Amino acid sequence: MKLVDTQKAVAPYNVKVQLAQDKYIAALKDYERTLGDIRTIAIANGKAL
């Protein structure tokens, strides 16, 4: 019974953690996409990164 009560107590925090992880992953994907765009421009101009 204590386990169930503990799981219910931490459930809202688990949701917040999951949302934070999702936002972090999305930010990393945006960062990588931007870096990829920069790389493409550099290659098109004959420059190495």
JOMOUR-V426077 format. One record per residue. N is the residue number from 1. RES is the residue in one letter. OMEGA is omega as a letter, one per 40 degrees, with the letter a starting at -180 (NA if undefined). Layout:
BEGIN
n->N res->RES omega->OMEGA
n->N res->RES omega->OMEGA
END
This chain:
BEGIN
n->1 res->M omega->a
n->2 res->K omega->i
n->3 res->L omega->i
n->4 res->V omega->i
n->5 res->D omega->i
n->6 res->T omega->i
n->7 res->Q omega->i
n->8 res->K omega->a
n->9 res->A omega->a
n->10 res->V omega->a
n->11 res->A omega->i
n->12 res->P omega->i
n->13 res->Y omega->i
n->14 res->N omega->i
n->15 res->V omega->i
n->16 res->K omega->i
n->17 res->V omega->a
n->18 res->Q omega->i
n->19 res->L omega->i
n->20 res->A omega->i
n->21 res->Q omega->i
n->22 res->D omega->i
n->23 res->K omega->i
n->24 res->Y omega->i
n->25 res->I omega->i
n->26 res->A omega->i
n->27 res->A omega->i
n->28 res->L omega->i
n->29 res->K omega->i
n->30 res->D omega->i
n->31 res->Y omega->a
n->32 res->E omega->i
n->33 res->R omega->i
n->34 res->T omega->i
n->35 res->L omega->i
n->36 res->G omega->i
n->37 res->D omega->i
n->38 res->I omega->i
n->39 res->R omega->i
n->40 res->T omega->i
n->41 res->I omega->a
n->42 res->A omega->i
n->43 res->I omega->i
n->44 res->A omega->a
n->45 res->N omega->i
n->46 res->G omega->i
n->47 res->K omega->i
n->48 res->A omega->i
n->49 res->L omega->NA
END
